[in-house]
């Protein structure tokens, strides 16, 4: 199939167009078992927590009815699916836009005109495009929020007549500036929350911002370029998807689909390891339509073949110091990071859970060598340690497989730069697009959204690894997704073994009667597809955001637009809280310091939301409050 406009493709579609996966016929699939709703559910699905969950029993329909008869912990009346062009929240709640793409962070950008394509000189002085992960911070009485800007929509961000195609270096510079991260101060007034314009904390971090590279891979030959012979300094962070927050108060932004920004203006021979890495990470000569490589030699792999190795990392930012240099931590591995969930082990070591968001890739964990001491040095806590990849066994147990030179046959730096190859080498479990991970604040357990995988059981991943049906990925051609949960043995996140189950298996019970109907806690009233974002609140409830099909037809009939739901880990109950505008993804979630406001991201909305009247669509952060002023989440 020919695609003239590559910028309209999703990252997954672009990868598959340029690196089609071969059909997989070399292993025995267990489709029959996976499609047997009774057999599947009895084998791996457990709802609830505590002893009942750990026993491996199933909370069946009668138990669910009993749970539903108990007073719900959800302080709202669930809403119905919607298909229109605006945001809906429950009765008694209200939403208001906090920041939209193009809103000025500084007074000198008040005249930035998005309808005319905006001025390149001011494109790094405004709120960026396509919001994603975000976190709030309090510093000496100031409320700060750090927000990712995952990618751009060139057809909207550039003059309309150009149809999304950069015409010159200024266009590319503008696209670079609209992405990255915003750090800004926010405040509440009588008319709600607003951005504090010209705050000394306001900052844009873009594709051109100087970065430090630290950890085991810093300085390696594969990290060196013509512009940086040391391999320890780079420009920019890109395709910033999910986020994280450290115990010491810094922001973690995660580089995801970085591969599409690179291309080549000439054919040049590549070292074998670099060429193999390009194939595994999806880098080709044409790029994905951003055309950076045509205007900036850094992104031209025929001139700078190592530049892609300097992306795909987790980046640490100090939101309280606008003059600080962001740091890329190579100890956390290089892949298409979704988010970084930071917890502390029983002995104070730092544990970071991470997912690699591509079909058939892996779930990772980093465990530091050192321990976190409040007020003490944090140097090395995100680099000096061991990276692991997860293996999920069919019997509901699992183990973390250490990625070391001994287990992978790779050098330490190469193992981190090509973390995907290392995970393949140890035989980790290929997953259905592991995205956001969130840890329960009231139990030693963690959850991961496995968004979907149309190739499950049909094709290999990018490295040729099999993707068999079974374990936490129980459905062939999985179009709905699921959420896997694991509980470390001995209540220690640093431990090497765990028990696992599925908290929910998304589906459509109005269309299907088999496993594609979803798990027992999915009904016609709360059904959804493609769980993506996720966060726990202070009450132990888990908020789930979706990024999937909103056609409302066929397999997705009745599911409406993308949405945000809330789940109770104890009862398994799930209820719909919010629906986004048609065409949008709901992504990014955090709270004000007093927990009376919830901030939610609406990415790539369709139509003319939020301004209406035929205006350009604008990704936006909204502030949600309760009309009675009570806590929310």
ZAMARGU-4260 file (C-alpha; in steps of 0.2 Angstrom, whole numbers, plus 5000, padded with zeros to 4 digits):
<rodrens>
0) 5000/5000/5000 | 5007/5017/4996 | 5005/5031/5008 | 5010/5049/5001 | 5007/5057/5018
5) 5017/5048/5031 | 5013/5061/5044 | 4996/5054/5045 | 5001/5037/5050 | 5003/5031/5068
10) 5020/5026/5074 | 5014/5008/5073 | 5008/5010/5055 | 5024/5018/5050 | 5035/5004/5058
15) 5025/4991/5049 | 5025/5000/5033 | 5044/5001/5033 | 5048/4986/5042 | 5035/4973/5039
20) 5035/4958/5051 | 5036/4941/5043 | 5022/4929/5046 | 5026/4917/5060 | 5022/4898/5057
25) 5036/4890/5067 | 5027/4887/5084 | 5012/4879/5090 | 4999/4892/5095 | 4986/4889/5109
30) 4972/4899/5101 | 4959/4886/5105 | 4963/4888/5124 | 4964/4907/5123 | 4948/4908/5114
35) 4939/4897/5126 | 4932/4910/5138 | 4929/4898/5152 | 4946/4889/5150 | 4955/4906/5149
40) 4947/4915/5163 | 4950/4900/5175 | 4968/4900/5170 | 4974/4917/5172 | 4961/4930/5176
45) 4959/4935/5194 | 4950/4950/5201 | 4952/4957/5218 | 4967/4958/5230 | 4974/4949/5245
50) 4972/4931/5249 | 4958/4927/5237 | 4968/4934/5222 | 4984/4925/5227 | 4974/4909/5228
55) 4972/4909/5209 | 4953/4908/5211 | 4941/4917/5199 | 4929/4930/5205 | 4914/4925/5194
60) 4898/4933/5190 | 4889/4929/5206 | 4904/4937/5216 | 4904/4952/5205 | 4885/4954/5208
65) 4889/4953/5227 | 4903/4966/5225 | 4891/4978/5215 | 4879/4977/5229 | 4892/4984/5241
70) 4893/5003/5241 | 4905/5009/5228 | 4920/5019/5232 | 4918/5029/5216 | 4911/5046/5221
75) 4902/5049/5205 | 4888/5042/5194 | 4896/5033/5179 | 4893/5041/5162 | 4888/5033/5145
80) 4900/5032/5130 | 4899/5047/5119 | 4903/5050/5101 | 4903/5069/5099 | 4916/5082/5099
85) 4918/5088/5117 | 4923/5082/5134 | 4910/5074/5146 | 4912/5072/5165 | 4899/5065/5178
90) 4886/5076/5185 | 4893/5087/5199 | 4909/5089/5190 | 4916/5102/5179 | 4931/5105/5167
95) 4940/5120/5161 | 4955/5122/5149 | 4971/5126/5158 | 4983/5127/5143 | 4981/5124/5124
100) 4994/5122/5111 | 4999/5139/5106 | 4995/5148/5122 | 5009/5160/5127 | 5020/5155/5142
105) 5028/5172/5141 | 5021/5189/5136 | 5033/5191/5121 | 5023/5177/5113 | 5006/5184/5115
110) 5005/5187/5097 | 5009/5169/5092 | 4995/5165/5078 | 4992/5147/5076 | 4980/5150/5062
115) 4994/5158/5052 | 5007/5145/5056 | 5015/5155/5070 | 5032/5163/5071 | 5047/5152/5072
120) 5056/5164/5084 | 5042/5162/5096 | 5038/5144/5094 | 5048/5139/5110 | 5039/5152/5120
125) 5022/5144/5119 | 5013/5129/5126 | 5018/5114/5114 | 5008/5101/5105 | 5001/5084/5109
130) 5001/5084/5127 | 5005/5067/5136 | 5013/5062/5152 | 5013/5075/5166 | 5017/5078/5185
135) 5014/5092/5197 | 5027/5098/5210 | 5027/5111/5224 | 5042/5122/5227 | 5042/5135/5240
140) 5024/5138/5239 | 5024/5138/5220 | 5014/5125/5210 | 5023/5118/5195 | 5018/5106/5182
145) 5029/5097/5169 | 5020/5091/5153 | 5027/5081/5139 | 5023/5086/5121 | 5024/5069/5112
150) 5024/5074/5093 | 5017/5087/5081 | 5003/5087/5068 | 5012/5096/5053 | 4995/5098/5044
155) 4989/5109/5058 | 5005/5116/5064 | 5012/5122/5048 | 5003/5134/5036 | 4988/5125/5029
160) 4993/5127/5011 | 5009/5117/5014 | 4998/5101/5018 | 5010/5096/5032 | 5026/5096/5022
165) 5040/5107/5029 | 5046/5119/5016 | 5062/5125/5023 | 5073/5125/5039 | 5062/5137/5048
170) 5048/5125/5047 | 5058/5111/5054 | 5064/5122/5068 | 5046/5126/5072 | 5041/5108/5073
175) 5056/5104/5084 | 5051/5118/5096 | 5033/5112/5097 | 5039/5096/5105 | 5048/5091/5120
180) 5043/5097/5137 | 5034/5112/5146 | 5038/5116/5164 | 5026/5130/5170 | 5019/5138/5185
185) 5001/5137/5188 | 4989/5145/5201 | 4971/5145/5206 | 4960/5161/5206 | 4942/5164/5208
190) 4939/5158/5190 | 4949/5143/5191 | 4967/5137/5187 | 4978/5147/5175 | 4996/5148/5169
195) 5007/5160/5178 | 5013/5169/5162 | 5031/5175/5164 | 5035/5165/5179 | 5053/5162/5182
200) 5050/5143/5182 | 5042/5143/5165 | 5053/5134/5153 | 5052/5125/5136 | 5063/5110/5133
205) 5064/5105/5115 | 5073/5095/5101 | 5087/5108/5103 | 5090/5109/5121 | 5107/5104/5127
210) 5107/5087/5137 | 5120/5078/5147 | 5122/5059/5144 | 5127/5049/5159 | 5128/5031/5165
215) 5137/5015/5158 | 5134/5020/5139 | 5140/5038/5140 | 5156/5040/5131 | 5155/5024/5121
220) 5160/5024/5103 | 5142/5021/5098 | 5137/5037/5107 | 5150/5048/5098 | 5146/5060/5084
225) 5154/5073/5073 | 5146/5086/5085 | 5151/5077/5101 | 5167/5067/5101 | 5164/5064/5119
230) 5148/5054/5118 | 5142/5063/5133 | 5132/5078/5127 | 5118/5079/5115 | 5104/5091/5109
235) 5086/5088/5112 | 5074/5075/5119 | 5060/5069/5107 | 5044/5060/5106 | 5041/5062/5125
240) 5027/5050/5129 | 5024/5045/5147 | 5032/5052/5163 | 5038/5048/5180 | 5043/5057/5196
245) 5057/5053/5208 | 5057/5053/5227 | 5069/5067/5226 | 5057/5078/5217 | 5063/5078/5199
250) 5053/5074/5183 | 5057/5059/5171 | 5052/5061/5153 | 5052/5046/5142 | 5058/5045/5124
255) 5047/5034/5114 | 5045/5033/5095 | 5061/5043/5091 | 5065/5032/5075 | 5054/5041/5063
260) 5064/5058/5065 | 5079/5051/5056 | 5083/5048/5038 | 5097/5048/5025 | 5101/5059/5011
265) 5113/5047/5003 | 5117/5028/5004 | 5132/5024/5014 | 5139/5008/5022 | 5135/5005/5040
270) 5144/4995/5053 | 5135/4978/5055 | 5130/4982/5073 | 5123/4999/5068 | 5114/4992/5054
275) 5106/4978/5064 | 5101/4991/5077 | 5093/5001/5064 | 5082/4986/5059 | 5078/4982/5077
280) 5073/5000/5081 | 5064/5004/5065 | 5076/5017/5057 | 5076/5019/5038 | 5082/5031/5025
285) 5066/5040/5022 | 5060/5045/5039 | 5042/5048/5044 | 5039/5064/5035 | 5046/5077/5047
290) 5061/5079/5035 | 5073/5084/5049 | 5087/5075/5040 | 5085/5086/5025 | 5088/5102/5035
295) 5098/5096/5050 | 5114/5085/5047 | 5112/5078/5065 | 5097/5068/5059 | 5105/5063/5043
300) 5111/5045/5046 | 5122/5045/5031 | 5132/5059/5040 | 5129/5055/5058 | 5125/5036/5059
305) 5127/5036/5079 | 5114/5050/5082 | 5099/5039/5084 | 5109/5030/5098 | 5107/5046/5108
310) 5088/5045/5109 | 5077/5032/5116 | 5082/5036/5134 | 5074/5042/5150 | 5078/5060/5154
315) 5078/5068/5171 | 5073/5086/5173 | 5074/5098/5188 | 5057/5107/5187 | 5063/5120/5200
320) 5078/5126/5191 | 5076/5133/5174 | 5094/5134/5171 | 5098/5116/5175 | 5103/5104/5161
325) 5092/5089/5158 | 5101/5072/5160 | 5099/5056/5149 | 5101/5041/5160 | 5108/5026/5150
330) 5107/5014/5165 | 5088/5013/5161 | 5091/5006/5144 | 5087/5012/5126 | 5070/5007/5119
335) 5053/5015/5115 | 5050/5021/5133 | 5032/5024/5138 | 5033/5029/5156 | 5045/5027/5171
340) 5036/5021/5187 | 5048/5024/5202 | 5046/5015/5218 | 5057/5011/5233 | 5062/4993/5237
345) 5061/4986/5255 | 5079/4991/5258 | 5078/5008/5250 | 5085/5004/5233 | 5077/5013/5218
350) 5066/5002/5207 | 5060/5009/5190 | 5047/4999/5180 | 5047/5003/5161 | 5037/4997/5146
355) 5043/4997/5128 | 5029/5002/5117 | 5029/4992/5102 | 5020/4976/5097 | 5030/4961/5104
360) 5042/4970/5114 | 5047/4969/5133 | 5043/4974/5151 | 5058/4980/5160 | 5064/4984/5178
365) 5079/4993/5184 | 5086/4991/5202 | 5099/5003/5209 | 5115/4997/5218 | 5114/5012/5230
370) 5100/5016/5241 | 5090/5032/5242 | 5092/5043/5258 | 5081/5059/5259 | 5092/5074/5258
375) 5107/5063/5252 | 5116/5062/5235 | 5106/5054/5221 | 5121/5052/5209 | 5120/5036/5201
380) 5103/5030/5207 | 5096/5029/5190 | 5112/5022/5181 | 5122/5011/5193 | 5112/4995/5195
385) 5105/4981/5185 | 5092/4981/5171 | 5080/4966/5170 | 5067/4960/5158 | 5051/4951/5163
390) 5047/4933/5159 | 5029/4928/5163 | 5025/4909/5165 | 5009/4901/5161 | 5006/4895/5179
395) 5004/4913/5185 | 5022/4915/5191 | 5036/4926/5184 | 5054/4931/5185 | 5065/4946/5181
400) 5079/4941/5170 | 5095/4951/5173 | 5103/4959/5158 | 5121/4957/5161 | 5136/4954/5149
405) 5136/4936/5156 | 5117/4933/5152 | 5117/4942/5135 | 5134/4940/5128 | 5135/4958/5125
410) 5146/4972/5132 | 5138/4983/5146 | 5136/4998/5135 | 5130/4989/5120 | 5118/4979/5130
415) 5110/4996/5136 | 5111/5004/5119 | 5103/4989/5111 | 5092/4984/5126 | 5079/4975/5115
420) 5092/4963/5108 | 5098/4960/5126 | 5080/4956/5132 | 5078/4944/5117 | 5094/4936/5121
425) 5088/4931/5139 | 5071/4925/5133 | 5060/4938/5140 | 5041/4937/5136 | 5035/4947/5121
430) 5021/4958/5126 | 5006/4966/5118 | 5013/4984/5118 | 5017/4987/5136 | 5013/5005/5140
435) 5010/5015/5156 | 5015/5006/5172 | 5008/5011/5189 | 5012/5005/5207 | 4998/5003/5220
440) 5002/5015/5234 | 4993/5003/5247 | 5000/4986/5241 | 5016/4980/5234 | 5010/4977/5217
445) 5011/4985/5200 | 5000/4986/5184 | 5004/4988/5166 | 4993/4993/5152 | 4995/4981/5137
450) 4987/4991/5124 | 4984/4980/5110 | 4993/4969/5097 | 4985/4964/5080 | 5001/4953/5077
455) 4999/4942/5092 | 5001/4924/5087 | 5003/4929/5069 | 5019/4938/5066 | 5036/4940/5076
460) 5042/4956/5083 | 5055/4967/5075 | 5069/4955/5081 | 5061/4939/5075 | 5055/4934/5092
465) 5040/4923/5093 | 5024/4931/5099 | 5014/4915/5105 | 4996/4916/5112 | 4996/4913/5131
470) 5001/4920/5148 | 4997/4938/5150 | 4994/4940/5131 | 4980/4927/5129 | 4971/4932/5113
475) 4977/4931/5095 | 4976/4947/5085 | 4972/4956/5101 | 4963/4972/5096 | 4956/4977/5113
480) 4971/4975/5126 | 4972/4971/5144 | 4980/4976/5161 | 4992/4964/5169 | 4996/4965/5187
485) 5011/4957/5197 | 5015/4955/5215 | 5033/4953/5220 | 5037/4939/5231 | 5042/4944/5249
490) 5033/4961/5246 | 5049/4968/5238 | 5050/4977/5222 | 5068/4973/5220 | 5065/4954/5221
495) 5068/4943/5206 | 5051/4933/5206 | 5033/4937/5207 | 5015/4931/5205 | 5004/4939/5191
500) 4986/4939/5185 | 4976/4950/5173 | 4966/4964/5182 | 4955/4967/5167 | 4954/4961/5149
505) 4946/4974/5138 | 4933/4969/5125 | 4916/4971/5118 | 4902/4959/5126 | 4889/4966/5114
510) 4898/4960/5099 | 4907/4944/5105 | 4903/4929/5116 | 4921/4923/5118 | 4937/4930/5125
515) 4935/4945/5114 | 4920/4950/5125 | 4933/4954/5139 | 4934/4949/5157 | 4919/4948/5169
520) 4921/4965/5175 | 4919/4972/5157 | 4900/4976/5153 | 4890/4985/5140 | 4890/5000/5152
525) 4909/5002/5154 | 4917/4993/5139 | 4933/5001/5131 | 4948/4996/5121 | 4966/5000/5121
530) 4971/5004/5139 | 4986/5016/5138 | 4988/5029/5152 | 4986/5024/5170 | 4989/5032/5188
535) 4984/5028/5206 | 4976/5041/5217 | 4978/5043/5235 | 4963/5032/5239 | 4970/5017/5230
540) 4959/5018/5215 | 4967/5016/5198 | 4963/5028/5184 | 4964/5021/5166 | 4965/5031/5150
545) 4962/5024/5132 | 4971/5027/5115 | 4961/5016/5103 | 4949/5014/5090 | 4934/5027/5091
550) 4925/5021/5075 | 4910/5015/5086 | 4907/5002/5073 | 4910/4984/5070 | 4921/4976/5084
555) 4921/4993/5093 | 4902/4997/5092 | 4895/5005/5107 | 4912/5010/5114 | 4912/5028/5108
560) 4926/5040/5110 | 4942/5037/5120 | 4939/5039/5138 | 4945/5038/5156 | 4939/5025/5168
565) 4942/5022/5186 | 4945/5004/5194 | 4944/4997/5211 | 4958/4984/5213 | 4949/4976/5228
570) 4932/4973/5220 | 4937/4973/5201 | 4924/4986/5198 | 4927/4998/5183 | 4917/5014/5179
575) 4918/5027/5165 | 4922/5044/5172 | 4926/5055/5156 | 4925/5054/5137 | 4936/5064/5126
580) 4931/5073/5109 | 4930/5062/5094 | 4947/5059/5087 | 4957/5062/5103 | 4967/5051/5115
585) 4965/5054/5133 | 4983/5054/5141 | 4992/5061/5156 | 4985/5063/5173 | 4990/5072/5189
590) 4983/5082/5204 | 4984/5099/5212 | 4993/5099/5229 | 4976/5099/5238 | 4969/5085/5227
595) 4954/5096/5223 | 4958/5097/5205 | 4963/5083/5193 | 4973/5088/5177 | 4970/5078/5162
600) 4977/5078/5144 | 4967/5078/5128 | 4979/5074/5113 | 4976/5077/5095 | 4957/5081/5096
605) 4947/5081/5080 | 4935/5094/5074 | 4937/5112/5081 | 4939/5107/5100 | 4941/5116/5112
610) 4938/5133/5104 | 4924/5129/5092 | 4918/5140/5078 | 4929/5131/5065 | 4945/5135/5074
615) 4960/5123/5073 | 4959/5108/5085 | 4971/5110/5099 | 4978/5098/5111 | 4974/5104/5129
620) 4976/5101/5147 | 4960/5102/5156 | 4957/5105/5175 | 4943/5095/5182 | 4934/5100/5199
625) 4920/5095/5209 | 4906/5107/5210 | 4905/5105/5229 | 4924/5108/5231 | 4928/5091/5238
630) 4943/5081/5234 | 4944/5072/5218 | 4955/5057/5217
</rodrens>
